[in-house]
Amino acid sequence: MSPRTNEQTVGISGRQLKISNLDKVLYPETGTTKADVLRYLAEVAPVLIPQAIWRPVTRKRWVNGVGTQEKPGQVFFRKDLEDSAPDWIPRRELEHRDHANTYPLANEPAVLAWFGQLAALELHVPQWRFTPEGTAANPDRLVLDLDPGEGAGLPECAETALLCRALLKGMGMDSVPVTSGSKGIHLYAPLDGSYTSDQVSEVAHELARSLEADHPDLVVSDMKKSRRSGKVLVDWSQNSAAKTTICPYSLRGRSRPLVAAPRTWKEIEDPKLRQLDYTEVLERVADGIDPLADQGWSGATAEDRLGKFRSMRDASQTPEPVPAEPARRRDGAPTFVIQEHRASSLHWDFRLEHSGVLVSWAVPKGPPLDTGQNRLAVMTEDHPLDYGSFEGTIPKGQYGAGKVTLWDHGTCELEKWRESKEVIAVLHGRPDGGLGGVPRRYALVNAPGMGAEKNWLIHLMEDQPAPDGPPDGPLADAPDAAGLPAPMLATKGSPADLAEDEQWAFEMKWDGVRALAAVADGAVTLHSRNGKDMTASYPELQELAGLVGDGALLDGEIVALDSSGRPDFSRLQQRMSPGKKRDVEALAGKIPVHFMAFDALRLPGAATGDGIRHLMRSPYSERRTALFDAVTEGEHIHLPIAHTGTLQDAIDTSSELRLEGLVAKRTDGRYLPGKRSHGWIKIKHEKHQEVVVIGWRAGAGSRSGSIGSLLVAVNDGGALHYVGRVGTGFSAAELEAARTRLGRITRKTPPADDVPAADRRDATWVSPQLVGEVRFSELTGEGRLRHPVWRGWRPDKTPGQVRWE
């Protein structure tokens, strides 16, 4: 440490930074020092970086402090990166009309610390980010700056903000307020990147004019100071690609260390609303309050995941790729690489792409190729994505010295990712790779009991996918008698099961019967989840043959709608049982069904020699785009849109429509025929359970001579487990039809061994051949259904498929 400047070198996420003069007062009125500023920037990094990452940062520096209200300090406005900047500062060059500037990027905590060392207190950014190619993308947010004129203040800004919120809501846009740390309020509304800065500016300008027209005594959209007295300027101009706005969570260079602080709408409605200083913002961050979190870049992390990797390597001494910038997620299917590493001891490096890095394990004996083996896998530091193609010799004296060769590499399907606990992935390697040219499903399970937290077990799973076909060819997983694959299945879950660092789309859950619809020779065939041909039961769905060409194979749900247009499972029940063609056509006229097509497995096209575009190995987002491009909606054929906003928005929509729930789907996930995947997670508003009917008890009173209740069971551990009696939810006609059906399959003994004596009394037992579905409130401690209500028969399911949801 130098006594003259108190200079010292500190390590921040693998970076080395010189800092000095920590006791220098930057805010005289409050005595806030440079050390206080650096502490603020370090603690606020987890919420600031997601707002600033990949945006060019313009800085306002107060080298000698901000001064006082009477005597403000000198400020320096800086766009270009300082010549003294460390080499590791991420940067991008931006071409202006007559010159170019090189801007720093606030992509990691060490950059924020460097800003603090320079007393760059205010960080200003545009509404767009750089693309991976270094060009300016379309804006990802709309901003309105509510600036009070003389005679107006924060209360008027809050009133205007509420008016703006209502107008934006009417446009389908949710907004978040930010008290600016100065005089006014900023509003941010997320965009999907489809519109240019000029287009967004035009919309914002029109919104400001509209507010001014409706509220002329409060709002003005003209920047002339003469018109702003006593009013609030709705400044729309900061949506220009050339303009910047103070970054959320940035300090302000005022007499006090105030902050551009994201707020809740409840706070905006509070008459005591005021600007917040940095200590108050730190308390909010510590309490997990971040109203702007949903608008942060999903790939941004407070801790640079490659910091440890960089700290262990000298880029000038090793041929390994050592990026200067933090990890950044990329589009497309995740990748994997397995490298043979002849270091001090031979081992294999097993790496899977996740959250913008290659998560890595060292496997001393190599990945198992036999399902009977468990092998040790030691988790190591995350590696950059560029490492996926690295081969070479790491010199002696460097970390990991030795020869590295590619053993196998390709794409992977991440079926499950429980951070620090469990990973399940299917790897698709090279035809000549070490995995043998066939897909391999591996499970990795953390095993700290083996001596250390970083110890895992890697296991080749018993359930392996079928070999891949040609690069664009079909998959042969679990075909039925008609040569069709089994549908992919969803896993029951809750919002907590959706990883925040993954992209999800949300589809409504339709209360009907799952079906695969195949089009060939101008006709449609329909098969249920268990491969049963349902074509004859739904003649109106032949309409699909006229809406998409031969060769199409679509996944979807057959539903019947009630008078309000909602799926009604009980109405669909009347269409499920096959009958004579004349009767089926008559029913179709009274109770028409609809096919909700939500996925495309095959479509007509020229992608392969057979003229068919095979899509099961394509990401969900690509399959959905292809579906909407190739299929036209009709009277009975529909293409329901997926929600790509927040999960809560989708849940609210599902509830408002009184639907069964929703299914969250990973946008980068492949279609896994016949597999129940964590890439599809169903979230229900009600608890439903498929059941196997094992008997019935006679009714009394109005049900005398009929069925009083059905006795039902669920497969559990290879045997039927009794789960209770269902006596409500039936019509008289349904009970009569049920008695006729069950009368054909009676037996003398109960199919389940654990039926209690009270429920055995007077029971008539039946062979476990029929499947139904119930709604219930909860499970008892004995594993019984509490308050079950009958929903209907499920002829599309077999008893062997009935498991606990």
C-alpha positions, 0 to 999 in steps of 0.5 A, a space after each residue: 500500500 502506498 502511504 501517499 495515495 493509500 493505493 491498494 490492489 484488490 481482487 474482484 471476481 477474478 479481476 485485479 483492480 487498483 483503488 486509492 483514496 478510500 476516505 475521500 469525501 464525495 458527498 460533503 453534506 452527508 460525509 459519504 466517502 469513496 469507500 461508501 460508494 464502492 460498498 454500495 456498488 458492490 452490494 447493488 451489483 446483483 440488481 444493477 448489472 441486469 439493467 445495464 449489461 450489454 448497454 454502452 455506459 456514458 458516465 458523469 464523473 465528479 473527481 473532487 466530489 459533488 460539492 454542495 448546493 451553494 457550490 457544486 463540484 466540477 463534473 466531467 461528462 465521458 463517453 469514450 473509454 478512458 485510456 487508463 482503463 484496464 484491459 479486462 474492461 469489456 467494451 464495444 465501439 459505436 459508430 456515430 454520424 461523424 465519429 466513433 466512440 468506444 464505450 465500457 460495458 457494465 457487465 460485471 461487478 469489477 467494472 462497477 468498482 472501477 467506475 467507483 474508483 474514478 468517481 463516475 457516480 452517474 451511469 447513463 444508458 440507452 434503451 437498447 443493448 449490443 448484439 453479440 455481433 457488436 451492433 445496436 439491437 432494437 430497444 428492449 424497453 420503452 421509457 417515459 421521463 416524468 419531469 416536473 416544471 417549476 411549481 410542480 413536484 413529486 406528487 404531480 409526477 406520481 399522479 401523472 405516472 398513474 395515468 401513464 400506467 393506465 394508458 400503457 396497460 390498455 396497450 397491453 404493456 406493464 410498467 414499473 416506476 423508478 423515482 429518478 433520484 433527482 426530481 421526477 419519475 421514470 416509467 419502464 415498459 418491456 418490449 420484445 425487440 420487434 420495433 425500432 427506436 424510431 417506431 418506439 419514439 413515435 408511439 411514446 410521443 403519441 402517448 404523451 400527446 394523448 395524455 396532454 389532450 386529456 389532462 391539459 392542466 397537469 401534463 405537457 408533451 412540449 419541451 419548451 420551458 415556457 409551457 411547463 410551469 406547474 405541469 409535468 413534462 412527459 419526456 418521450 424523447 429518451 427512446 431515441 437510439 442516440 439518447 440515454 437515461 440514468 440507469 436504474 440503481 445508479 447514484 446521482 451526483 446531487 448534494 445527497 447520495 440519492 439513487 434512481 430507485 425502482 419502486 412499487 405502484 403501491 409506493 407511488 400511490 403513497 402521499 408521503 412518496 419521496 426520493 431514496 438515498 443509497 442506504 435505503 436502497 441497500 436495505 431494500 436490496 437486502 430484503 429482496 425488493 427489486 420491482 424491476 427484476 422482470 425487466 433485467 437481462 436473463 443472462 446477467 448475474 451478479 457474480 461473473 461465472 467465468 471469474 474463477 476460470 480467469 483467475 486460474 489462468 494467464 491468457 498470455 501463457 496458455 492456448 486455452 480461450 480465456 475471454 475478457 468478458 463475462 458469460 453471455 447466454 446464446 440462442 440455439 440448442 445447448 451444447 456439450 463437449 467431453 475432452 480427454 485430458 492427459 494432465 498429471 493424471 488421465 481424466 475426461 472433462 465432461 461439460 454441459 452448456 447451461 446459463 451461458 457457460 460450460 458447467 464442468 466435471 472431471 471424470 477420472 475413469 471417463 463417462 460410463 457406457 454401461 447402465 450398470 456403472 456409477 462413476 465419480 465426477 468431480 465438479 470443477 470451475 465453469 468454462 467458457 462456451 468457446 472451450 467446446 472446440 478447444 484442443 491443444 497442449 497446456 504448457 507446463 507450469 500452467 493450470 491443467 498442464 497437459 494435452 487436451 483432445 476432443 473425445 466427443 461433442 455435439 448438442 444436448 437436451 437438458 431434461 432436468 437441472 436442479 442447481 447443485 443437486 441433479 442434472 439429467 441430459 441426453 447427449 447427441 454426439 458425433 457419428 465417430 465420437 466416443 459415445 458411439 454415435 448414439 444418443 446417451 441419457 446421463 444423470 449426474 447427482 451431487 454426492 457430498 457424502 463421498 467426501 466433498 461438496 464437489 463430488 458427484 456421481 455420473 450414471 448412464 440411465 436405464 431408459 435410453 433414447 432410440 438411435 438418431 436417424 439422419 441429421 434431419 430424419 425422423 426419430 423412432 422413439 416408441 412408435 405405435 402400431 400406426 408408426 406414430 411416436 408416443 406423445 411427449 408428457 409433462 411433469 406436474 409442478 409449481 412455479 418454483 420448478 421453473 428455473 429463472 435463468 431459462 426461457 419459458 413459454 406458457 400454454 393454456 392447459 385444455 381440458 380434453 383428450 390428447 391426440 396426435 393428428 396425422 395427414 396423409 392422402 388427403 385424410 386425417 387419422 387421430 390417435 390417443 396418447 395410448 395409440 388408440 385410433 379415434 378417427 371415427 369418433 371425430 369426423 369434423 376434424 377431417 377439416 385439418 386435411 384441407 388446412 395443411 399438406 400431406 405428411 403433417 403430424 401435429 400434437 394437440 388436444 381435442 376439446 368440446 366447448 360450453 356455451 361460454 366457449 370454455 372447454 367442458 370435459 363432461 360434454 366431451 364425454 358424450 363424444 368419446 365412445 365410438 358408435 355407428 357412423 350415423 350416430 356419431 355424425 348426429 352427435 357432431 352436429 349437437 356437440 362439435 369438438 375442436 382440435 387445439 394444435 400446439 406442436 408440430 412433429 412433422 410438416 410438409 417441406 423439402 428439408 429431407 429426401 422424403 419431402 418432409 420436415 422432421 421437427 422433433 429435434 428442433 427447439 420448441 420455439 422453432 417448432 411453434 414458428 413452423 406450426 403457425 407458418 404451415 397450418 391455417 386455422 379453420 372452424 374446428 382447428 385452432 392454433 392457440 398462442 403461447 404466453 411469453 410474458 411473466 408466469 404470473 400473467 399466464 396464471 392470471 389469464 388461465 384463471 380469468 378464462 376459468 381453464 384447468 391451468 397451464 403448461 410451461 415449456 422450455 423454449 429451447 427444448 426438443 420434443 421427447 416422444 413418450 418421455 415425461 420431461 421437466 422441459 414441460 411442466 404443468 401447473 394446475 389450479 385444481 388437483 386432478 388424478 387419473 384413477 383405475 376403477 376396481 369396484 363399486 358399492 350399491 346406492 341408497 335412497 334416490 340411488 337405490 338399485 344403482 351405484 352409490 360410489 366407485 372404488 378407485 385405485 392408483 398404481 404405486 410401486 408396481 401394485 394398485 393402491 386403494 385411494 378411496 370412494 367417489 360418489 359425486 359428480 355423476 348424472 343418473 344416466 352416467 350411473 346407469 351406463 357405468 353399472 352396465 359397463 362394470 357388470 361385464 367385468 365383475 370378479 370375486 376379489 378386490 384388485 387392491 390389497 389395502 382396501 379397508 374393511 369398512 369399504 369392502 363391505 357390500 362391495 362388488 369388485 371389477 377387473 381393473 380395466 377402466 380408467 376415470 378422472 377425479 377432482 379432489 382437495 388433498 391427500 390424507 395421511 393414508 394416501 386417500 383422496 379427500 372430497 373426490 368428485 368424478 370428472 369422467 371416463 378416460 378411454 384414451 388412457 390404459 390402467 398401466 398408465 395411471 400413476 400419481 400426478 
